[in-house]
């Protein structure tokens, strides 16, 4: 149990410490909640100039809306772009999940991202369980997210 808590705290510490070099931007609806403890997290590295990234954005948004009440958090990690450009894009696309502007590429380097888009799936214990390089499609995201959401949370694993 102590190891699980340590892993969760480590992932949370990494994410929040790296946010120090990043700019957090809310989605178009102004979602300010970044509570991630005990939740399934999808980290999606993307950029507005990336055609597959643009194409997958509506799927990420619909996935977020479908599963956020079940404990899913999607964080879009933008690859070193101007805040206004990203805000315009997210408003046009109707993105409501949080976007992190990775201006110093700290998160991008930490996760070893070499090409976009890249998506990481993190379980309720804070463990990266899977990753996908390239465009996400509905079949892929459903097979990664649904099993993680159905797993027991930290409090149930004593």
FENDA-V562730 format. One record per pair of residues at least 12 apart in sequence whose ideal C-beta (glycine too) atoms are under 10 Angstrom apart, sorted by the first residue. I is the first residue (numbers start at 1). J is the second residue. Records with the same first field share a line. If there is no record, write none. Layout:
I->J / J
This chain:
1->154 / 157 / 158
3->125
4->124 / 125 / 126 / 127 / 154 / 157 / 158
5->125 / 126 / 154
6->126
7->123 / 125 / 126 / 127 / 128
8->36 / 37 / 38 / 122 / 123 / 124 / 125 / 126 / 127 / 154
9->37 / 126
10->126 / 127
11->36 / 37 / 41 / 122 / 123 / 125 / 126 / 127 / 128
12->36 / 37 / 41 / 126
13->126
14->106 / 107 / 110 / 111 / 126
15->34 / 36 / 41 / 43 / 75 / 77 / 100 / 107 / 110 / 122 / 126
16->34 / 36
17->106 / 110
18->77 / 100 / 102 / 104 / 106 / 107 / 108 / 109 / 110 / 111
19->34 / 75 / 100 / 101 / 102 / 106 / 107
20->104 / 106
21->101 / 102 / 103 / 104 / 105 / 106 / 107
22->77 / 78 / 99 / 100 / 101 / 102 / 103 / 104 / 105 / 106 / 107
23->78 / 83 / 86 / 99 / 100 / 101 / 102 / 103
24->75 / 98 / 99 / 100 / 101
25->76 / 78 / 83 / 86 / 87 / 90 / 95 / 98 / 99 / 100 / 101
26->87 / 90 / 95 / 96 / 97 / 98 / 99
27->61 / 64 / 74 / 76 / 87 / 90 / 91 / 93 / 94 / 95 / 96 / 97 / 98 / 99
28->61 / 87 / 89 / 90 / 91 / 92 / 93 / 94 / 95 / 96 / 97 / 99
29->90 / 91 / 94 / 95 / 96 / 97
30->96
31->64 / 68 / 95 / 96 / 97 / 98 / 99
32->98
33->68 / 73 / 97 / 98
34->73 / 75 / 98 / 100
35->73
36->71 / 73 / 75 / 122 / 124 / 126
37->73 / 124 / 126 / 153 / 154
38->71 / 123 / 124 / 125 / 126 / 153 / 154 / 155 / 156
39->68 / 70 / 71 / 72 / 73 / 122 / 123 / 124 / 126 / 148 / 149 / 153
40->67 / 70 / 71 / 72 / 73 / 74 / 121 / 122 / 123 / 124 / 129 / 144 / 145 / 146 / 147 / 148 / 149 / 150 / 151 / 153
41->71 / 72 / 73 / 74 / 75 / 120 / 121 / 122 / 123 / 124 / 126 / 128 / 148
42->60 / 63 / 64 / 67 / 72 / 73 / 74 / 75 / 76 / 97 / 119 / 120 / 121 / 122 / 132 / 136 / 141 / 144 / 145 / 148
43->73 / 74 / 75 / 76 / 77 / 100 / 107 / 111 / 113 / 118 / 119 / 120 / 121 / 122 / 128 / 131
44->56 / 57 / 60 / 63 / 74 / 75 / 76 / 77 / 78 / 97 / 99 / 116 / 117 / 118 / 119 / 120 / 132 / 136 / 141
45->75 / 76 / 77 / 78 / 79 / 100 / 102 / 105 / 107 / 108 / 111 / 113 / 115 / 116 / 117 / 118 / 119 / 120 / 133
46->60 / 76 / 77 / 78 / 79 / 81 / 86 / 89 / 99 / 116 / 117 / 118 / 119
47->77 / 78 / 79 / 80 / 81 / 85 / 86 / 89 / 102 / 116 / 117
48->78 / 79 / 81 / 82 / 85 / 86 / 88 / 89 / 90 / 92 / 93
49->79 / 81 / 85 / 89 / 116
50->79 / 115 / 116 / 117 / 135
51->116 / 117 / 135
52->115 / 116 / 117 / 134 / 135 / 136
53->76 / 78 / 79 / 89 / 116 / 117 / 118 / 135 / 136
54->89 / 93 / 117 / 135
55->117 / 135 / 136 / 137
56->117 / 119 / 134 / 135 / 136 / 137 / 138 / 140 / 141
57->76 / 89 / 90 / 92 / 93 / 94 / 95 / 97 / 117 / 136
58->93 / 94 / 95
59->135 / 136 / 137 / 138 / 140 / 141
60->74 / 76 / 93 / 95 / 97 / 117 / 119 / 136 / 141
61->74 / 76 / 90 / 93 / 94 / 95 / 96 / 97
62->94 / 138 / 141
63->97 / 136 / 138 / 141 / 142 / 145
64->76 / 95 / 96 / 97 / 98
65->94 / 96 / 97
66->142 / 145
67->141 / 142 / 145 / 146 / 148 / 149
68->96 / 97
70->145 / 146 / 149 / 150
71->124 / 148 / 149 / 153
72->97 / 145 / 146 / 148 / 149
73->97 / 98 / 122
74->95 / 96 / 97 / 98 / 99 / 119 / 141 / 145
75->97 / 98 / 99 / 100 / 107 / 120 / 122
76->90 / 95 / 97 / 98 / 99 / 100 / 101 / 102 / 117
77->98 / 99 / 100 / 101 / 102 / 105 / 106 / 107 / 108 / 111 / 113 / 116 / 117 / 118 / 119 / 120
78->90 / 99 / 100 / 101 / 102 / 103 / 107 / 108 / 116
79->101 / 102 / 103 / 105 / 107 / 108 / 113 / 116 / 117 / 118
80->101 / 102 / 103 / 104 / 105 / 108
81->101 / 102 / 103
82->101 / 103
83->99 / 101 / 103
85->101
86->99 / 100 / 101
87->99 / 101
111->128 / 131
112->131
113->131 / 133
114->133
115->133 / 134
116->133 / 134 / 135
117->132 / 133 / 134 / 135 / 136
118->131 / 132 / 133 / 134 / 136
119->131 / 132 / 133 / 134 / 135 / 136 / 140 / 141 / 144
120->132 / 144
121->140 / 141 / 144 / 145 / 147 / 148
122->148
123->147 / 148 / 149 / 151 / 153
124->148 / 149 / 151 / 152 / 153 / 154 / 155 / 156 / 157
125->151 / 152 / 153 / 154 / 157
126->154
127->148
129->144 / 147 / 148 / 151
130->143 / 144 / 145 / 147 / 148
131->144
132->144
